[in-house]
């Protein structure tokens, strides 16, 4: 007769698994809070310094990793490069930028550019792939946290601050084999965001209208992904953009800009993030944006003068 472990062992095993999952979630929250604090401290200072010292027109852009991989860090290209402040935060969470809003509105820039993905609603439900990825991420954070215990709190905070600064200009593009079917399945689970109601996060919608009272020129920028992505999911993007334009039609100084056309798949690390070697393909488009911004600023000066 087959013997099974006593019930107490099953209960202990279940308890240990529950404790491990709870520990991983707690560490993930602590890691997220530490990174959020480092981001706010470092980028709040960058933003304040830029707004106090930059020459006009002062241009600030907020965006995620697609922006960081595709757009220049220091200035928009052109006959006369236009220095700007480009601030990156991963994912499409708007809250990191929302925390910068008081500093932004205290001394508003002449031009505010938002990567359009920051406005997208959050998906209502994750799928199994997202859950597995979340567990893997939490396990990675747990290992990092154990290593960090060797340092005191002050040193850990300094490292977090340094990493937050480095992340603004450092975009990694690991060598990997492109696998379109796998990428397509992964992206499909998040495409529901483009057809959700309302079409924008409430906090982003409110912040945009707040900015409209102080910022003369506001631009929503689309950053195209690879040709495979846009050919497959572009209809969702166009549908969402039409609804966003209707929802924000009461902001007269709002403009829309597409940063170039979708490039060939091999110009992207993962069909979405652009490789450094292909960034010059956007120079002509961004030079036009430079001209557009200077002309808009000149018109404002003429009107106000």
C-alpha positions as CSV (number, residue, x, y, z in Angstrom):
1,X,0.0,0.0,0.0
2,X,1.4,3.3,-1.0
3,X,2.2,5.7,1.9
4,X,1.7,9.4,1.7
5,X,3.4,12.1,3.8
6,X,1.5,13.1,6.9
7,X,-1.0,15.9,6.6
8,X,1.2,18.2,8.8
9,X,4.0,18.0,6.2
10,X,1.6,19.1,3.4
11,X,0.4,22.0,5.6
12,X,4.0,23.0,6.4
13,X,4.9,22.9,2.7
14,X,1.9,25.0,1.8
15,X,2.8,27.5,4.5
16,X,6.3,27.8,3.3
17,X,5.2,28.4,-0.3
18,X,2.8,31.0,1.0
19,X,5.5,32.7,3.1
20,X,7.9,32.7,0.1
21,X,5.3,34.3,-2.2
22,X,4.4,36.9,0.5
23,X,8.1,37.7,1.0
24,X,8.7,38.1,-2.7
25,X,5.8,40.5,-2.9
26,X,7.0,42.5,0.1
27,X,10.5,42.8,-1.4
28,X,9.0,43.8,-4.7
29,X,7.0,46.6,-3.0
30,X,10.1,47.7,-1.1
31,X,12.2,47.7,-4.3
32,X,9.5,49.6,-6.2
33,X,9.2,52.2,-3.4
34,X,13.0,52.7,-3.2
35,X,13.2,53.1,-7.0
36,X,10.3,55.5,-7.0
37,X,11.9,57.6,-4.3
38,X,15.2,57.7,-6.1
39,X,13.5,58.6,-9.4
40,X,11.5,61.4,-7.8
41,X,14.5,62.9,-6.0
42,X,16.9,62.8,-9.0
43,X,14.5,63.8,-11.7
44,X,12.8,66.5,-9.6
45,X,16.2,68.1,-9.3
46,X,17.0,67.7,-13.0
47,X,13.7,69.2,-13.9
48,X,14.1,72.2,-11.5
49,X,17.6,72.9,-12.7
50,X,16.7,72.8,-16.4
51,X,13.7,75.1,-16.0
52,X,15.8,77.6,-14.0
53,X,18.8,77.6,-16.4
54,X,17.8,76.6,-19.9
55,X,17.3,79.1,-22.7
56,X,14.0,79.5,-24.4
57,X,12.2,77.7,-25.8
58,X,12.4,75.3,-22.9
59,X,11.2,71.8,-24.0
60,X,10.4,69.0,-21.5
61,X,9.5,65.4,-22.6
62,X,8.2,62.6,-20.5
63,X,8.2,59.0,-21.9
64,X,9.0,55.3,-21.4
65,X,11.7,53.0,-22.7
66,X,10.5,53.3,-26.3
67,X,11.2,57.0,-26.1
68,X,14.6,56.4,-24.4
69,X,15.7,53.9,-27.1
70,X,14.6,56.0,-30.1
71,X,15.1,59.7,-29.2
72,X,18.3,61.7,-28.5
73,X,19.2,62.4,-24.9
74,X,20.5,66.0,-25.0
75,X,18.9,67.8,-27.9
76,X,16.6,67.6,-30.9
77,X,18.7,67.5,-34.1
78,X,18.6,70.3,-36.7
79,X,20.5,73.1,-38.3
80,X,20.5,74.6,-34.8
81,X,20.1,71.7,-32.3
82,X,17.4,72.4,-29.7
83,X,18.5,71.3,-26.1
84,X,15.7,69.7,-24.2
85,X,15.1,67.7,-21.0
86,X,14.0,64.1,-21.7
87,X,12.9,62.2,-18.6
88,X,12.3,58.4,-18.8
89,X,10.4,56.0,-16.5
90,X,9.8,52.3,-17.4
91,X,6.4,51.0,-18.5
92,X,3.4,53.1,-19.0
93,X,2.7,54.1,-15.4
94,X,1.9,57.8,-15.2
95,X,2.4,58.1,-11.4
96,X,6.2,58.8,-11.5
97,X,5.5,61.8,-13.8
98,X,2.5,62.9,-11.8
99,X,4.8,63.3,-8.8
100,X,6.9,65.7,-10.9
101,X,3.9,67.8,-11.8
102,X,4.2,70.4,-9.0
103,X,7.8,71.2,-10.0
104,X,6.7,71.3,-13.7
105,X,3.9,73.7,-13.0
106,X,5.8,75.9,-10.7
107,X,7.9,77.2,-13.6
108,X,6.2,75.7,-16.7
109,X,8.2,75.0,-19.8
110,X,7.3,76.5,-23.2
111,X,6.7,73.1,-24.7
112,X,5.6,69.9,-23.0
113,X,5.9,66.6,-25.0
114,X,4.3,63.5,-23.7
115,X,4.9,60.0,-25.1
116,X,1.3,58.9,-25.9
117,X,1.7,55.5,-24.3
118,X,1.8,57.2,-20.9
119,X,-1.9,57.9,-21.3
120,X,-3.0,54.4,-22.1
121,X,-5.3,52.8,-19.5
122,X,-3.9,49.9,-17.4
123,X,-5.1,46.4,-18.5
124,X,-8.0,45.1,-16.3
125,X,-6.6,41.6,-15.9
126,X,-3.2,40.0,-16.4
127,X,-2.7,36.7,-18.1
128,X,-0.6,33.7,-17.1
129,X,2.4,35.0,-19.0
130,X,2.3,38.2,-17.0
131,X,1.9,36.4,-13.7
132,X,4.9,34.2,-14.5
133,X,7.0,37.2,-15.5
134,X,6.0,39.0,-12.3
135,X,7.1,36.0,-10.2
136,X,10.4,35.9,-12.1
137,X,10.9,39.6,-11.6
138,X,10.2,39.3,-7.9
139,X,12.7,36.4,-7.6
140,X,15.3,38.6,-9.3
141,X,14.6,41.5,-6.8
142,X,14.8,39.0,-3.9
143,X,18.4,38.0,-5.0
144,X,19.3,41.7,-5.4
145,X,17.9,42.5,-2.0
146,X,19.9,39.7,-0.3
147,X,23.1,41.2,-1.9
148,X,22.1,44.7,-0.8
149,X,21.9,43.6,2.8
150,X,25.7,43.7,2.9
151,X,25.5,47.5,2.5
152,X,24.2,50.1,4.9
153,X,21.0,52.0,4.2
154,X,22.9,55.2,3.1
155,X,25.0,53.3,0.6
156,X,21.9,51.5,-0.8
157,X,20.1,54.8,-1.2
158,X,23.2,56.3,-3.0
159,X,23.3,53.3,-5.4
160,X,19.6,53.7,-6.1
161,X,20.1,57.4,-6.8
162,X,23.0,56.7,-9.1
163,X,21.1,54.0,-11.0
164,X,18.1,56.4,-11.4
165,X,20.4,58.9,-13.0
166,X,22.2,56.4,-15.3
167,X,18.9,54.9,-16.5
168,X,18.0,58.2,-18.1
169,X,20.6,57.9,-20.8
170,X,21.6,54.3,-20.8
171,X,19.4,52.1,-23.1
172,X,20.4,48.5,-23.3
173,X,19.8,46.4,-26.4
174,X,20.7,42.8,-25.6
175,X,21.6,40.6,-28.6
176,X,18.7,38.2,-29.0
177,X,17.1,36.2,-31.8
178,X,13.9,37.9,-33.0
179,X,10.8,35.6,-32.5
180,X,7.8,37.3,-33.9
181,X,5.1,34.6,-33.0
182,X,6.2,34.7,-29.4
183,X,6.3,38.6,-29.3
184,X,2.9,38.8,-31.0
185,X,1.3,36.5,-28.4
186,X,2.9,38.6,-25.6
187,X,1.7,41.9,-27.0
188,X,-1.8,40.7,-27.8
189,X,-2.7,40.4,-24.1
190,X,-2.0,44.1,-23.7
191,X,-3.7,45.4,-26.8
192,X,-7.0,45.6,-25.0
193,X,-5.8,48.9,-23.5
194,X,-6.3,50.6,-26.9
195,X,-10.0,49.9,-26.8
196,X,-10.8,50.5,-23.2
197,X,-13.2,53.2,-21.9
198,X,-12.3,55.9,-21.0
199,X,-9.3,56.0,-23.4
200,X,-6.9,57.6,-20.9
201,X,-5.8,57.2,-17.3
202,X,-7.8,59.6,-15.1
203,X,-4.6,61.0,-13.5
204,X,-3.0,61.6,-16.9
205,X,-6.2,63.2,-18.3
206,X,-6.3,65.6,-15.3
207,X,-2.6,66.4,-15.5
208,X,-2.9,67.3,-19.2
209,X,-5.8,69.7,-18.5
210,X,-3.8,71.2,-15.6
211,X,-0.8,71.7,-17.9
212,X,-3.1,73.3,-20.5
213,X,-3.7,76.3,-18.2
214,X,0.1,77.1,-18.0
215,X,2.0,75.5,-20.9
216,X,1.7,77.3,-24.3
217,X,2.4,74.2,-26.5
218,X,1.6,70.6,-25.6
219,X,2.5,67.7,-27.9
220,X,1.4,64.1,-27.8
221,X,4.1,62.0,-29.5
222,X,3.7,58.6,-31.1
223,X,6.9,56.5,-31.4
224,X,6.3,53.8,-34.1
225,X,7.3,50.3,-33.4
226,X,8.6,47.8,-36.0
227,X,6.8,47.2,-39.2
228,X,5.6,43.8,-38.0
229,X,4.1,45.4,-34.9
230,X,2.4,48.3,-36.7
231,X,1.1,46.0,-39.5
232,X,-0.5,43.7,-36.9
233,X,-1.6,46.1,-34.2
234,X,-1.6,49.5,-35.9
235,X,-5.4,49.5,-36.3
236,X,-5.8,49.5,-32.5
237,X,-3.4,52.4,-32.3
238,X,-5.2,54.5,-34.9
239,X,-8.6,53.8,-33.2
240,X,-7.2,54.8,-29.9
241,X,-5.6,58.0,-31.3
242,X,-8.9,59.1,-32.9
243,X,-10.7,58.7,-29.5
244,X,-8.0,60.5,-27.7
245,X,-8.2,63.4,-30.1
246,X,-11.9,63.6,-29.4
247,X,-11.5,63.4,-25.7
248,X,-8.8,66.2,-25.6
249,X,-10.4,68.4,-28.2
250,X,-11.0,71.1,-25.6
251,X,-7.2,71.8,-25.4
252,X,-6.5,74.1,-28.3
253,X,-2.7,74.1,-27.9
254,X,-2.5,70.3,-28.1
255,X,-0.7,68.9,-31.2
256,X,0.0,65.4,-32.3
257,X,3.4,64.2,-33.7
258,X,4.5,60.9,-35.1
259,X,8.3,60.4,-34.7
260,X,8.9,58.9,-38.1
261,X,7.6,55.8,-39.8
262,X,7.9,52.1,-38.7
263,X,11.3,50.7,-39.6
264,X,12.3,47.2,-40.6
265,X,12.1,44.6,-37.9
266,X,15.9,44.2,-37.7
267,X,16.1,47.9,-36.6
268,X,14.6,46.9,-33.2
269,X,16.0,44.8,-30.3
270,X,12.6,43.2,-29.7
271,X,10.3,44.6,-32.4
272,X,9.6,47.6,-30.2
273,X,12.8,49.2,-28.9
274,X,15.0,50.8,-31.5
275,X,18.6,49.8,-32.0
276,X,21.1,52.7,-31.6
277,X,22.4,52.1,-35.2
278,X,18.9,52.9,-36.6
279,X,18.3,56.1,-34.6
280,X,19.6,58.4,-37.3
281,X,16.6,57.3,-39.5
282,X,14.5,59.6,-37.3
283,X,16.8,62.7,-37.6
284,X,14.9,64.2,-40.4
285,X,11.6,63.9,-38.6
286,X,13.0,65.3,-35.4
287,X,14.6,68.2,-37.2
288,X,11.1,69.1,-38.5
289,X,9.9,68.9,-34.9
290,X,12.7,71.3,-33.9
291,X,11.5,73.8,-36.6
292,X,7.9,73.3,-35.6
293,X,8.7,74.1,-31.9
294,X,10.8,77.2,-32.7
295,X,8.1,78.5,-35.1
296,X,5.4,78.0,-32.4
297,X,7.5,79.7,-29.8
298,X,8.2,82.6,-32.2
299,X,4.4,83.0,-32.9
300,X,3.8,83.0,-29.1
301,X,6.4,85.7,-28.7
302,X,4.8,87.8,-31.5
303,X,1.4,87.4,-30.0
304,X,2.5,88.2,-26.4
305,X,4.7,91.0,-27.6
